[in-house]
Amino acid sequence: MANADFRVEAGSGTPLGATWDGSGTNFALFSAHATKVELCLFAENGRREVARIPLPENTHQVWHGYLPGVRPGQLYGYRVHGPYAPEAGHRFNPNKLLLDPYARAHKGPLRWHDAMFGYRVGSRHGDLSFDRRDSAFVMPKCVVVDPAYTWGADRHPRTPWAQTVVYEAHVGGLTRGYGGIDEPLRGTFEGLADEKVVRRLRERGVTAIELLPVQAFHDDRDFLARGLGNWWGYNTLGFFAPASRYLVRDGNIDEFKLLVRRLHDEGLEVILDVVYNHTAEGNQMGPTLSFRGIDNASYYMLGDDKRYTFDTTGTGNSLDLGNRRVLQMVMDSLRYWVEDCHIDGFRFDLASTLGRDRDQFNPHAPFLEAVAQDPVLSEVKLIAEPWDTGPNGYQVGNFPPGWAEWNDQYRDTVRAFWRGDAGQAQAMGDRLLGSAQIYEHDGRRPWSSINFVTAHDGFTLMDLVSFDAKHNELNGEGNRDGHDHNLSANYGVEGPTDDPGINAIRDRQRRNLMATLLLSQGTPMVLMGDERGRSQDGNNNAYCQMGAMNWLSWTGEPDAFEDFWRAVIDIRSNRPLLTFNRFLHSHDGNPEHRYVTWLRTDGGPMTPENWHDPDRRILTLLIQGAADKPLLLVLNAGTDAVRQALPDGAWLRLVDTVTGRAEVRPTGAPEGPHVSADARSLTLYEGIAPFQPFPPADD
């Protein structure tokens, strides 16, 4: 290796990563326990290591050096020396090429080989053995990048939370099956940025697209052995680099920035699903790809026996955000995606791990406090998946003010109610009003509840009404994976059928579930393809399926269900009573306030006995406000029609899930004083008069 061809200077310990300054590149890598760090430079094809240069300085546990003349496009990696002492938590092995945690791009595939492991795979000494094989030939390489990008007049849409409708989607799944764009672009950032795709997203009425992980990840070894892949991407290997599989030109990060700019041009916010709770290196028997070889004892939570990782994620490891440098990496990563890539928010996978003090969740944990005071991150949308697999991991409602949370209690209650399960009335009432019993504290607002009925993890909406049980056999795990508590129903036949009666019930239930989601207080999240009847053939854990099962079908014009869905979104956005920024309760006597009243079928107010009746399957919600036309929402999950009294005045029907009609500006004749609430139906009425008299206050 011609190291003499590269002159190295001391450089700086900040910023971390590879930083091009127009004349050369500064390299800086944190490792508290290393004894030596070598920077490895590779030829353009990534196959030949052309230089191995020891970083000359160590300042505050950061190894650094500056190389004049090293330009964007240069491929590199690290070899880190130190003790191989698993009993002390150290797993240094300079034979393993390591990815820079701060690399802005990766180039080349990860090709699984036993040389990636720091120990000798199959040795009777297990992870205490030491593997001397060089792993560079099977590793991706990091890329020095030029961060300059012309954003023009790009601005964050900054849609108010109360007006937000989230569309959870997958970069590959959105366009892989779309014939309207060139084949090389399908399933990529550039494909998603195509004006035809962006326009159709805007026309759907959503305000934000939440993308499943786009940070660098690779296919797991066991997936490939089963002929499968890592479709979802919840196994991050680089927190600053975009996933290479979504790039047309490997290492070209501008393709992602183009996508964000195009979505912003149409007023759509971009939210990234991010995985800072663990990495792709697995447990103590996993490969040495980056963090493990750089400083295992710093990056990961370790057990009392430091040979073992402390796993609260079910993936083998948990990042240690109690370490200030690991916390810095996560914060730097988040700011990078906001400041350099113009991202509008984040959904944090298994977010309870980010607030952990080992066995306990702490709402004042260092990460949560750091985000709250950060002038950049505190201004974007922050969404927690408020659970993990460790002790005390379920924390729905317990994240700090400023955070929204995935509300699985909303999902389960709405599913159970519309399936006709007994005893759901009281919980359903709370879910319709933003789950106030969970979120109304510390000044939090209804938008804190991310309401969803379906998500990537679980059944699609079509499968929810078509299958009694999961069918995950194609995953190769004997149908043992995935949830068993689906609260689903097939209404007579398991899976697709030609029976018109069964299909009619299924279509009505889809409308009931979707309309409930969009008409509830809180922030609705819709799963990609639910508006078009996408099915995963009963698979409720399609994380490893790389084919059409996970693709959105773009064929044909919008059908009746998609038209219904779009109209209900329009109704929601045009009725302030449906997107009020405060929790709604029974009136307090102030005629200027918005308030709600729950009615019995005879028109009288609900009593505690009514709420606790396990057989109650009809709910009638009256929402009023001095400056707004009143709304009346009637939900009947029973199998029989019910006669419902309407409040005094004339009412127009906005939404009817029996006929599939939804009208922003209703044209039908006024109705009242009684209507028939059909079996398994949702109806939304609007009063003609802008104000209804206050009913008597409840005792």
Protein Blocks (a to p, Z undefined) as FASTA:
>chain_A
ZZklpccdfbjabdedjddehjaccdddddfkbcbdcdddddfkopacfbdcddfbdeeh
iacdddehiaghiacdddddddddfknopacdfkbccddfklcbdedjddddfklpmbde
hianlmmbccfbdfklmgccdddddfbdcekjaccfkiafklpccddddfklmmmmpckb
cfklgopaklmmpmklmmmmmmnopabdcdddfbdcdddfklmmnopacfkopacfbfkb
ccfklpfbghiaklmmmmmmmmmmnopacdddddfkbcfklpmklccfklmmmommlmpc
cdfblmbccdfkonopacdfkbmklmmmmmmmmmmmmmmnopabdcdehkllmmcghjac
cfkbfklmmmmmpmklmmmccdddfbdfbehkbcghiacehiacddfklmmmmmmmmnop
ahklmmmmmmmnopmmlmmgghiafklpccdfbdfbdcdfklmmmcfbdcfklnonoomg
ccfblopaehhpgcjdfbfklmmmmmmmmmmmmmmmmmpgcjddddehklnopaeehpab
lklbcblmlpccfehjddfklmmmmmmmmmmmmmmklmccbdcdddehiakbccdddddf
kopacdfklmmmmkbcbdcdddddfkbccddddddfbfbdcdddddedddddfbdcknop
acfbacbdcedjbdcddehiadddddfbfbdcdddddZZ
